[in-house]
């Protein structure tokens, strides 16, 4: 999959370039830039697939509830080293179990403590092979004013990347809205 479109800035700088060619100079901004999906970063193409959801969703009743999810397209992680970045944010009202799944693999799971207000899950997942991936996920929890706890999970998975794979946040709670997710952002990028 390769899509690229040249973009030329409507503003052209009249400022003359300085003598140091190691810095971005005004003439660099006057050049057309290619932005798209596919190719390589070195060639000036930004190979990115992005997804963001900001509609809040909370767990429902006792038991496990899927909150936000993104289906990573088949072959989006096509080359060894291709990776995705994950960011999820929300509010914690009651202790519960927070998990993150990539396909059938639970790449993170943690009992969220009482007395906390906010949570932030951030992580990366990268392709090692057609059916081999590695992930690193970190979760921070905060009291009313300070980030106080951190948990890190590192895991190797064996999902088939030739088919879509669902990345999702799951909460196992005891009552409605024990945990509410406010943001889910996934960025899939090609290996540099």
N, C-alpha and C positions, 0 to 999 in steps of 0.2 A: 504494500500500500504506500503510494507516494503521491503527495499533493504538495505543490509549492506555488506560491504566488509572490511576485516581486512587489514590494511596497516602497514607494518613494515618498519621502517626507514632503509635505506641502511647503514647509518653511525651509529656505535655503539661507545658510549663514553667510554673512558678508565678512565675518571675522577671519583674519588670516591665520593660517596654521603657525604654531610655534615651531621651534627648531628641534624639539625632542619628539622623534617619531615613535617612541615607546608609549606615548599617551594617546588617548582618543582625541582626535583633532577635529575642528569644525568641518573640514572637507570630508571626513569619514561619515558624518551625518548627512551630507548631501548625496551620498551614494545610494542607489537602490538596495534594499535589503530583502532577502528571500526568507519568508516565514511559511512553514507548512508542517505536514506530518510525513515522516519518512526521511531518508537521507542520513546525513551525519551532522553532528553539531559543528564539527570543524569546517564543513562546507557552508555554514551560515544558516542551516535549516534547523528549526526547533522541532524535534520529533516528539510531540506531546499529544496525549489523549487525556482530557480532563473531565472531571465530574464533581459537581458541588451541589449539596442539598442543604437548605437552611430552614426547612419547615420543622418545628419541634415535634418530636414523637417520644412517648413514654411507654414503659411496659404496661401490660394489661393483666391485672390480678396476679394470683399465685402461679408460679411456674415460669417456664422460659418464654420470652417474647422476642421476636426479631424486631429490631429498631430500624436503622437505615442500612441499605444494601446497595451494592453496585455490581453489575455483571461485567467482569473484565472480558472484553471480546476475545473470541478464539484467535490465537496467534498474535495477540497484542504484545505478548512477551515472546517474540519470535527468535531472538538471537541471544546466546549466552551473554549475560551481563545486562540485558534489558531489565528495567526495574520499575517498581511503582512505589509511590510515597502515599502514606495514609495520615490523615488528621481527623480526629473526632473530638468534639467538645460537648460538654453538657453540665447539668446540675444534678446533684445527688441529694435526695430527700430522706431516704432510709437505707440502711445496710442491705446489700444485695450482691449477686454474683455478676460481674461484667466479663464478657468474653468477646473475642474477635475470631472469626472463622474465615479461612480461605479455602473454598470448596468444603471438603469434609474435615480438613485439618484445623484443629483449634490452635491458633497461633498465639493466643494470649487468654489467660483466665485469672481473675483475681476477685476475692471477696472485698467489696468496698466497705471501708470502716464507717462506724457511726461518728457523728460530730463533724463531718466534712460537708462542704458546700459545692465545690466545683471539681470537675475531673477533665483531664486532657489525655487523649491517647494519640501517640504519634509513632509512626513506624516506617519501615522500608521492607520491601520484599523483592528479591532479585532472582533471575533465572540462572540456574547452573547447567540445565539441560532440558530436553523436551518434556521430561517428567520428573524434574528435580529442581526445587527452589529452596531458598533460605530466607528466613525472616528475622527481623529484630523489631520488637515492639516495646515501647516504654509508656507507662501510665503514671501520671502525676495526679495527686488529689490535694485539695486545699481546704483549709478552714475558711472562716469568713474573710481573712485578709492575707494569708500566707500559704504558699505551696509547701506542704509538710512531708509528703511521702512519695516515694518513687519505687516502681517495680519494673524490672526489665526481663523480657523473655526472648530467648533466641531458639529457633527451631528450624529443622530441615523438613520439607514436605515433598510429596510425590504426586502432585496433581497433574493431570493431562492438560497441557496448555493448548492443544489443538482444538479444544472445545471451550465454550465460555465457562468461566469459573466465577462463582459468586463470592464476593468479599462482603461480610456483614458483621454488624454489632448485635450481640444478643445479651439480654438481661434476664436473669432468673431472680424474680422478686417475690414478695408476699402480698402486695397490694398495688393498686393502680399508681402509676407514676412514682415508684420508688426511685427510679432514675430516668431523667429526661435527656435525650440527645438533641442538641440544637444545631450541630454542624457535622457534615460528613464530606470530606474532600479527598478525592483520589486523583493522583496524577501518574500517568503511565508514560515512561520515557525510554528512548532507545539507549543502548550502551554507548558510552562516549567513544 
